[in-house]
Every structure is written in C-alpha cells, then in structure tokens.
Amino acid sequence: MPSFPLVDLLDRLRDRLGLEAVGGKIDPTRAIESADVNRPGLALTGYVEGFPRDRVQILGGTELGYLRTLPAGERPVALRHVCEQRVPCIIVSGGVPLPEGMEQVAGEFDVPVIQSARPAVDVIHEVSHLLDDELAPTTTVHGSLVDVYGVGLLLTGRSGIGKSETALDLVERGQRLVADDAVTIRRKADNVLIGSGNDLLRHRMEIRGLGIIDVQSIFGIRSIRAQKRVEVEVNLREWSKDDDYERHGLNTQRTEILGAAIEKVVVPIIPGKNVTVICETVAMHYLVKAYGYDPAEHFNENLLELMRRKANLAVLARDDTE
Amino acid sequence: MIEKEVVVKNYPGIHAHPAGLLVKLASRFSAEVFVTKEDMTVNGKSIMGVLTLAAETGAKLTIRAEGEDASEAVDAIVGLIESKFEEEQG
C-alpha cells in the first residue's frame, strides 16, 4: 500500500496553504495512506459509525462554528471523539486560533495538528490534489512513451524488437520523447494513466550498436516532454502467419494498465515496413476517431446502403413480370 | 518461473560497465529476465532498465526468469553478480 509522509505534505504545501505544525515538530515516520480527505462534522457529535479514520481530517468553518456553540467544558469531549480514532492528522483551516482543548486532546492520542491560514475549500483542494498524485497506483512498464501529435503512444514489444529505434525515428520527425525503456505509469482519478521517465535516466536511450545517447542534447528541448497521458499501446511483434491481425478496424482492441483500459494496436514487423509512419498514422487515426469520425464504420455503412439498394432493385426487376 | 535473491558485492554498485555485462549475459538466454530492487522491476535485457535500479553495494536484488532456460539464466546472472562481475574484467 503506497503511503506519503506527513512531513512531506507539510513541506510541499507550507507556502501555498500557510501551514504550520502545532507544537513545531512532526514525527517523520508518520504517513498518510488514504488519498481522500474528510470533514469530521458529525464525528464531533459522537456519531462515528463508518468514520473514515485513515483520512486527513479537515476542520473548517462548520466544525469550528459547531464547537463554539458547545459549552466550554464540552469542546474537548467533542474533539476527543475524532482524536481517539487516531486519525493521521487534523488540519485546522481558516487561520483561526485552535479550538479549546485541541492541543491537549490531540497530544493525548498522539495526533498531529496542523494550522492553515487558508479557508477549508482551499485546503481540501490542495491536499486532495497532492495526495491523489502521490498515492496514485504506480507501475513500471518496459517500453517507450512518445507524444505523437499530442497522442501518448506506448511502444511495447520484446527486448530488441526496435522500440527505442522507432522512438528515435519518431523524435527525428519532430515528435517528442517522454521516456525510453522504463516508463513509470501512474493511474490518476477517473482512469487517466500518466507516464513519465526516470529522474536518473532523463531522456537518454540505448541504441543498439551505438550505446547510450541523450535525446535532449542531440534534438533539443522541443524533442522531449516530462510526462504524458498514455492513450494507445502500440505492440510491436514479429510477423507470424498464426497471429490474427486486425484487418478492417471495426473492432478496437483494448488493454488494461493498473485497471484502466486503453486502446491497443498490434503492429506486425516485417523487413522494409515503415513502423514510424504506422505509429504516426495510429496517432492520427486515434484523433480522427476521437473527433467523431470512424472511417471503417463509415465505409461499411456506405457499403451496406449500396448493397441494400442493389438488392431492392433486383427484387423489383424479378417481381416486374408485366 | 525461477527466482533467486542476490546481494550486490562490487563497489560502488551496478554502474554502466557491470550493467552492460549483465544485460549481455541475460540476452544470451531465450528466457525473459527481470531484475527487482525494492518495489522496482526492470527487464534484465535492457541496459537502461538495469541502470535505472541504481543498485549500490549491499543492495538486495531478485533475479527472476521465465522460459525454457530460466534456471540457467538465473544461475548465470546470480553468479556474475556474486563474482563482483569478475572484477569487471569481462
């Protein structure tokens, strides 16, 4: 299960949200495991059935207003309901003083408290965004990721089939390299896959027979890109008469990465075939379909219409025995 | 599927030269070879992949292979790493 250290959250959002840890230090081993945040309104009243205790708890205007309506002695009791769930941390938003008894109760259950100068909506937005990014499921895929006309193509295939060479050829034609060989893919909310390279390798690649080259220093800044949504997998395969390749294109193959489905195109490799042009065509074809025109579908409809007309005429001629 | 653990012994670790020896060796086998360090798994026949691991002296690696000659492949690679890449004379 991925986790994100609370100290890193504090560092990353300190300036933007005006964060400050109450009592100064935060235990560096403390980590957050849920990408969601929670407003513990109801829990303050003591109703903790189904309380999401693994989430960051954010106290906003509503919670703080409710606490103010309580008689002075009961405020720590309300806070105790939340703290005794041992939540990962509590953020008090709005730049207001801590509610009465907050420090003592939180200290008792060892719950870190952070104050923010910004209103709760901003805190929720920024914290969710950061956690969503950092806690997204991640995998490493063996392949090359290239931005081709704005479409993220993930080139896959066995070692030595020519993924890097195809990527290089695409870059030479003005496309942009995201990562070669080891592509890190994160699944963001709503099934969007984001691919990026590795900080160590950057935009270097191995070209067999030549060794390690640096794409950025050869082709310049316009030839690279830091990250890109992964939209189509192009699977390079040696041509085999037993393989079933798509011929008319009415069926779209799909594949899953981290549970998110993307389009998949299997391209058979034979000597003399221009894989680069095929890759560019895959990207443009994807765009054409995304804009609402499916050439295979359209062609087939025309064909069906033509055949219906001819068949109807034949029936007419046959029945016309006058 | 064959899998073995090995600890990197050469100093300072698997840099470009030893990585080259490792992928050359792995490429001689028809089995698919994977190298894992912590939560990162890379293709053992790809030099960029193996370099990405930045495996330093003392790092624990898992060598995994799938295919006909998987066990020979794993033994050969584990042997290479344990021999400190034959002091990188290969």
Interface residues (C-beta under 8 A of the other chain):
Chain A: T140 H142 R158 S159 G160 D180 D181 A182 N198 L200 L201 R204 M205 E206 I212
Chain B: A16 S27 E32 M40 T41 V42 N43 K45 S46 I47 M48 G49 L51 T52 A54
